[in-house]
Structures are given as C-alpha cells and as structure tokens.
Amino acid sequence: MARAQLDKKPADVSAMFDKVADRYDLLNDALSLGMDRHWRKVVARAVGGGPGQVVLDLAAGTGTSARAFVRAGGRCVACDFSFGMLSVGARRPAAGLSFVAGDALDLPFSDGVFDVVTISFGLRNVADTGQALAELLRVTRPGGRLVICEFSHLPSPRLNALYEQYLTRALPLVASRLSGNAEAYDYLAESIRAWPPQHELAGKIAAAGWSGVSWRNLTLGVVALHEARRGGGGLPVPL
C-alpha cells in the first residue's frame, strides 16, 4: 500500500502488521506512553479466564494480552491473521496458550467452544464488523461473554478534536522515527478517526445477536471497553 487504506483488504492489512511485528509491543508501549499496559490489565480483569475457562483472544498479535489470561489459570487460543505476529508470539511459549492462524470473518473453530471471546484493538481492522461479531457469537457457548477493547472517541468535541490532531500529525511522525514504517501508523490514525463512537458500536454488537451490551470509557474515552453475553436480554447502556 502506498498509504493507509481503509478498505481493509485482509492480505494488505496482514502484510502491514507483518512488517511491524518484531517491534509491535515496544511501539505500542512508547506511543501510548505506557497506557497500553493499564488497558491490558483492565481487559484481563474483565475477561477473568480462571481455571476451567477457555478464552479466544482474536487479533491477538504477539499474544501479550493472551499471556495474562492463562496466568489466571485458564486456557487461551491466540488467533490472528498475521503470520508475522504469530511467529513472534510463538517464540515465547506459555502453559495453556496456543497460537492459531485464522480470519475473523471465518473462524476455524466449532460452535460454542469458548467461555469468553475477546478482541483488543483489532475489530477496526476487519472488513465486516457485523460478520466478525456474529462469528464471535457462533463460537461462544450459551451464557458465555464478549469483551472488546478498542480505540474510541472522547465525549468532549473540543478534546476529541485535539486528540485527532495528535493522531494525524504527531503519531505517524513519531512512529516513523521509531519503526521506519509510518504507513502502518497512518492507517492506525485514519482507522481510529473513521471508527464509530461508543454507542454506535454497542448497537452493532446488539444487532449481531449479543445481549446485555454495556460499555465504559478508559482514559477519557481514548479507549472504550464493551462487554456482552450470549443469551439473555437488555438494551445497550453505558456503565
């Protein structure tokens, strides 16, 4: 890709992440000023993943978040469509953690096999959000849970405008100096700006068949955590 594209062709997006795989975790830590570690802790608490639980971590990248899930005593499948990311993650094996290549739109798993399904900072990258949410529902057991952590929008229009200036101007510049690949972070900035706000994503989750959808903002709304269940009822509401 000559520049960031938002048509999200799987081969293009996968190749882009392959290029930054070796320094991906380091770059995330630097560009978020360490906040990614806090977000991962919040996700780990929401997921739980205790003994006997089987977790799917979709768009798992190098498996950084997935390792926290198995530390709680559960088992986790880290699934991603970037072979580069998976190969980096597989260099650091952990008990209860397995790496599987797979497409979010056609998951290579049977129906109802996971207690918890989660995706962090990856739902923006799929070509069809609704289909990905439906696939996650399919592989979740009745009563199982969904946890989504994704970049979002600040409730204050003024603060959000400042944040978007950072995304479009400062972030790609810093990233290019640290990684030599500004293209991936041009894409990051554009995909965040184009992503729906919290309540709209909650509506998409409910439309895919999930119940009891809720969300809460992290870091003023830079990131939002959405949760839901398979089965039950209720309208999407903020926490």
N, C-alpha and C positions, 0 to 999 in steps of 0.2 A: 504493500500500500504506500502510495506517495505521501499521504497524510491520513489523519484519523478519519475513518468512515463509520457511519452509524447504521449501515445495512446489516452489519453483524454476520457476515458470511463465516460459518464455522471454521473453514480452513484458514481464512485470513486472521481471525481473532486468535486461533490456536497458535499460528506461526508467530504472531506478535508476542504472545506470552512465552513461547519457547525462547525467544531472543533475550528476555529479561529474567529467565528462571534462576540463573545462578546467583543473582543479586536481588531477587524479588523481595525477600523478607527484610534485608538490610535497607532497601529503598523505602519500603513501607514504613519502617520504624523512623527513618530520617524525615520523610516527607510529612508524616503525621505528628512529628515532634513527640514521638513515643506514645501517642494516644491509642494507637492500634493495639497495644498491649492491654490497655484498660478495656477496650471494646471486646477483645477476645475473652477476657475474664467475665464480662457481663454475659456474653454468649454461652460460655461454659456453665455458668450458674443456671441459665435458662434451660439449657439442654439437659443438664443433670447427668445422664449417661452412667448411672450407678450399676452395681453388679446385676447381671442378667439382662441388661438393656443392650439392644443392638441399634447403633446410630449410623445413619448415612450422612456423610459430610460431602455435599455436592459442590462442585467448583472448589475442591479442597486445596488446589495448588500444591504446595510442597508439604502439606499435612501439618502445618504449625498449629492450627486450631484443633485438628483431629487428635493430636497427642494429648491435649488437655482432657478430651472426652474419655480416653482409655485410662488416664490416671485416676479417674473417678471409679474405675473398676468395671466399666462396660467394654463392649467390643465396638469397633468403628470401621466402616468401609469409607476410605477416602477416594472419591471419584472425581475425575477431571478429564477434559478432552485434550489437554496439553501434555503430550508425552514428555516434553522438556521439564515441566513442573513435576510430574510424577517421578521421573528418574532422579531428580534432585531429592525429592522426599524419601524415595526408597533407599537412599544412601544412609539414612538414619532410622533403622528399623525400631519398632516398639512393640511390646507384647500386646496382643489384642487389636493391632492396627494392620489393615491390609490396603493396598493400593490397586484400584481398578480403573482402567480407561473406559470412558463412557460419555455419551451425548445426553444432555439434559432433556432433549426432546424425545428420546427413545431409550430410556434407561435399561441397562442389561440385567434387570432383577425381576423376580417373580412378584406377584401381587401380595401386598400385606406382609412383607417380611421385616419391616423396620419399626421399632418402637418410637423413634424420634428421627425426623429428617430435618436437615439444616443446610442453609446456604448463606455464606457471608461474602458480600462484595462480588457476587457472581451473577445474580439474577439479571443485572443490567446488560450482561454480555450475551444473553441468549436471544435468538432471533424471534421467538414467540413466547412471551411471558406467560400467557394463559396456558399454553400447552405444557410448559415446564412445570407450572403449578399443578396441573392435572396429573402429570406423570409422578410428581412427588406424592400426591394424594393416592395414586394407584398402589405405590409400593409401601405405603404406611398401613399398619394394622388398624382395625377399628378401635377408636379411642386413643390412637397414637397422636403425636404432637408435631407441629411445624414451628421452626424458629428461623426467621430471616433477619439478617443484619445487613443493611445496605446504606450507602450514602443517600442523603436526602436533602431537604431544603429547610433553611432557617425560617421560623414563623414570622420574624420581622422583615418586611420587604427591604428596609434600608440595610440591615445587617446581611441579608441574603445577597443583595447587590454587591456589597463589599467582598463577600465570600466568593462570588462568581468571578470577580475581577482577579482575585488570588488564583483561582483555578485556571483562568485563561491566560494570565500573564506570568505569574511567578512560578507556579508549579512546573510547567513544562521546561522553563529555563533552568530551574534547579535540578530537575530530573535529568536533563540532557548533560549537565556537567557531572552528575554522579554516575550515570549509567551509559552515556553515549547514545541513548535511544530516546530522543524526545518524542518520537511518533507515538509510542505506547502511552505516554502521559498527555499528549494532545488528545488522544482517544479518551483517556480517563476523564479529562476535564469536560469534553463535549458530551460524553455519555451521562455524566452527573447532571449537567445542565438540562439535558433532554429527558431525564427520568421523572416520572410522575411524583407529585407530592404524597405525603404520608396517607391521607385519606383516600386518594385515588388507588394507591397500591392495595390498601385494605379492601377496597371494593373489588379489585381484581382477584384477590385471594378468596374472598367470599364467593365470587362468581365461578371460581374453579371448583367449588364444592366444599371448601373448608368451613368449619363452624367456629363460633365464639372468637372471631378475629379481634385482636387488640393490638395497640402499638404504643410505644413510648419513645421520646426523643432522648438521644445521648449527645453530649457536647453541644448543647443549644439547638440541636436539630441537624448538625452536620451529618450525623448518622441516626437512623431510626431502627428500633428493634420491633419486628412484627411477630406475633405468636398466634397460633390457631390450633384446632383439633380436628381430627377426622370423626365426624358424627356429632350429635348434639344440635345446638341452635344458638341464636343470638345475633345481634347486629354488630358490625364493626364499630368499636369505640376506642378513644384514646385512654390510656391509663394515666 
